[in-house]
Structures are given as C-alpha cells and as structure tokens.
Amino acid sequence: MALSQVDTLDPDARKKKVASLKRAAGRAPILLSAATREGVEETLRALMAEVQASRAEAEPAEADDRWVK
C-alpha cells in the first residue's frame, strides 16, 4: 500500500493521512513522490522481492527430465 504525491502535502496533512492509512490497513504505507523520487527505490526493491518470491514458488521442486534428450 502506498501514499502517492506526498511532495504535495504539508507535514501536518501528511502525518494525518499516514496515520489514517495505517489504521485502515494495519500497516504504514510506503510514501511515494515521482517528483522528488521519495520512496521510489524502496518500492522497486519491494516489488523485485515479490517477483523473486513468486518465481521461486513457481519453480518445480525437482527437475523434470522426461523431455530432455
């Protein structure tokens, strides 16, 4: 979960929105700003971790050699 365009919020509004999202979702949101790049690297790293975990789950536990010549 993310809060986007955080660069447009003043500190008080930002704090209130973060607290509201945290209560609603049960965890703190990732704070993002394309303009200032805040949170972009953190988000890309989190997404890559999800992709890698998904790939690891999709790999067969044992190699299937039935189709290898």
DRENPA-3360 file (N, C-alpha, C; in nm, 2 decimals, always signed):
BEGIN
1 = MALSQVDT = +0.09/-0.12/+0.00/+0.00/+0.00/+0.00/+0.09/+0.12/+0.00 ~ +0.05/+0.22/-0.07/+0.13/+0.34/-0.09/+0.05/+0.47/-0.09 ~ +0.11/+0.58/-0.04/+0.05/+0.71/-0.05/+0.13/+0.79/-0.15 ~ +0.07/+0.82/-0.26/+0.14/+0.89/-0.37/+0.13/+1.04/-0.36 ~ +0.22/+1.11/-0.43/+0.23/+1.25/-0.44/+0.25/+1.32/-0.30 ~ +0.33/+1.25/-0.22/+0.35/+1.31/-0.08/+0.42/+1.44/-0.08 ~ +0.49/+1.47/-0.19/+0.55/+1.60/-0.20/+0.45/+1.72/-0.20 ~ +0.33/+1.69/-0.23/+0.23/+1.80/-0.24/+0.16/+1.82/-0.10;
9 = LDPDARKK = +0.19/+1.74/+0.00/+0.13/+1.75/+0.13/+0.22/+1.83/+0.22 ~ +0.15/+1.92/+0.30/+0.23/+1.98/+0.41/+0.25/+1.87/+0.52 ~ +0.35/+1.90/+0.61/+0.38/+1.80/+0.71/+0.26/+1.75/+0.80 ~ +0.17/+1.84/+0.83/+0.06/+1.80/+0.91/-0.04/+1.71/+0.84 ~ -0.07/+1.75/+0.71/-0.16/+1.67/+0.63/-0.10/+1.53/+0.60 ~ +0.03/+1.53/+0.58/+0.10/+1.41/+0.55/+0.09/+1.31/+0.67 ~ +0.11/+1.37/+0.79/+0.11/+1.29/+0.91/-0.03/+1.23/+0.93 ~ -0.13/+1.31/+0.91/-0.27/+1.27/+0.93/-0.31/+1.16/+0.83;
17 = KVASLKRA = -0.27/+1.17/+0.70/-0.30/+1.07/+0.60/-0.23/+0.94/+0.63 ~ -0.11/+0.95/+0.67/-0.03/+0.83/+0.70/-0.10/+0.76/+0.82 ~ -0.13/+0.83/+0.92/-0.20/+0.77/+1.04/-0.33/+0.70/+1.00 ~ -0.41/+0.77/+0.91/-0.54/+0.72/+0.87/-0.52/+0.59/+0.79 ~ -0.43/+0.59/+0.70/-0.40/+0.47/+0.62/-0.35/+0.36/+0.71 ~ -0.27/+0.39/+0.80/-0.21/+0.29/+0.89/-0.32/+0.22/+0.97 ~ -0.42/+0.30/+1.02/-0.53/+0.25/+1.09/-0.62/+0.16/+1.00 ~ -0.64/+0.20/+0.88/-0.73/+0.13/+0.79/-0.66/+0.00/+0.74;
25 = AGRAPILL = -0.53/+0.00/+0.72/-0.47/-0.12/+0.66/-0.39/-0.20/+0.76 ~ -0.37/-0.15/+0.87/-0.29/-0.22/+0.98/-0.14/-0.22/+0.96 ~ -0.10/-0.13/+0.87/+0.05/-0.12/+0.85/+0.07/+0.02/+0.78 ~ +0.19/+0.07/+0.80/+0.22/+0.20/+0.74/+0.24/+0.19/+0.59 ~ +0.19/+0.30/+0.52/+0.20/+0.30/+0.38/+0.34/+0.33/+0.33 ~ +0.38/+0.30/+0.21/+0.50/+0.34/+0.15/+0.47/+0.49/+0.10 ~ +0.56/+0.58/+0.13/+0.54/+0.72/+0.09/+0.61/+0.74/-0.04 ~ +0.54/+0.79/-0.14/+0.59/+0.80/-0.28/+0.58/+0.94/-0.34;
33 = SAATREGV = +0.68/+0.98/-0.41/+0.67/+1.10/-0.49/+0.76/+1.08/-0.61 ~ +0.69/+1.09/-0.73/+0.77/+1.08/-0.85/+0.85/+1.20/-0.87 ~ +0.80/+1.32/-0.82/+0.87/+1.44/-0.84/+1.01/+1.45/-0.77 ~ +1.00/+1.40/-0.64/+1.12/+1.40/-0.56/+1.19/+1.27/-0.55 ~ +1.13/+1.17/-0.61/+1.18/+1.03/-0.60/+1.18/+0.97/-0.46 ~ +1.11/+1.03/-0.37/+1.10/+0.97/-0.24/+1.02/+0.84/-0.25 ~ +1.08/+0.74/-0.19/+1.01/+0.61/-0.18/+1.02/+0.52/-0.30 ~ +1.07/+0.58/-0.41/+1.07/+0.50/-0.54/+1.17/+0.38/-0.53;
41 = EETLRALM = +1.29/+0.40/-0.48/+1.38/+0.29/-0.47/+1.33/+0.18/-0.38 ~ +1.27/+0.22/-0.26/+1.22/+0.13/-0.17/+1.11/+0.05/-0.23 ~ +1.02/+0.11/-0.31/+0.91/+0.05/-0.37/+0.96/-0.05/-0.48 ~ +1.06/-0.01/-0.56/+1.11/-0.10/-0.66/+1.18/-0.22/-0.60 ~ +1.25/-0.20/-0.49/+1.31/-0.32/-0.42/+1.20/-0.41/-0.36 ~ +1.10/-0.36/-0.30/+0.99/-0.44/-0.25/+0.92/-0.52/-0.36 ~ +0.90/-0.45/-0.48/+0.84/-0.52/-0.59/+0.93/-0.63/-0.64 ~ +1.06/-0.61/-0.65/+1.15/-0.71/-0.70/+1.15/-0.83/-0.61;
49 = AEVQASRA = +1.15/-0.80/-0.48/+1.14/-0.91/-0.38/+1.02/-1.00/-0.40 ~ +0.90/-0.94/-0.43/+0.78/-1.01/-0.46/+0.79/-1.09/-0.59 ~ +0.85/-1.03/-0.69/+0.87/-1.11/-0.82/+0.96/-1.23/-0.79 ~ +1.07/-1.21/-0.72/+1.17/-1.32/-0.69/+1.10/-1.43/-0.61 ~ +1.02/-1.39/-0.51/+0.95/-1.49/-0.43/+0.85/-1.57/-0.52 ~ +0.78/-1.50/-0.60/+0.68/-1.56/-0.69/+0.75/-1.66/-0.79 ~ +0.87/-1.62/-0.84/+0.94/-1.71/-0.93/+0.99/-1.83/-0.86 ~ +1.03/-1.81/-0.73/+1.08/-1.93/-0.65/+0.97/-2.03/-0.63;
57 = EAEPAEAD = +0.85/-1.98/-0.60/+0.74/-2.07/-0.58/+0.70/-2.14/-0.71 ~ +0.71/-2.08/-0.82/+0.67/-2.13/-0.95/+0.77/-2.24/-1.00 ~ +0.89/-2.24/-0.95/+0.99/-2.34/-1.00/+0.96/-2.47/-0.94 ~ +0.97/-2.58/-1.02/+0.94/-2.71/-0.97/+1.04/-2.75/-0.87 ~ +1.00/-2.83/-0.77/+1.09/-2.88/-0.67/+1.20/-2.97/-0.73 ~ +1.17/-3.05/-0.83/+1.26/-3.14/-0.89/+1.26/-3.11/-1.04 ~ +1.37/-3.13/-1.10/+1.38/-3.11/-1.25/+1.30/-3.22/-1.32 ~ +1.23/-3.19/-1.42/+1.15/-3.29/-1.49/+1.23/-3.32/-1.62;
65 = DRWVK = +1.30/-3.44/-1.61/+1.39/-3.48/-1.72/+1.32/-3.56/-1.83 ~ +1.19/-3.58/-1.82/+1.12/-3.66/-1.92/+1.13/-3.60/-2.06 ~ +1.15/-3.47/-2.07/+1.15/-3.41/-2.20/+1.29/-3.38/-2.25 ~ +1.39/-3.42/-2.18/+1.53/-3.39/-2.22/+1.58/-3.51/-2.29 ~ +1.65/-3.48/-2.41/+1.70/-3.59/-2.49/+1.84/-3.63/-2.44;
% end
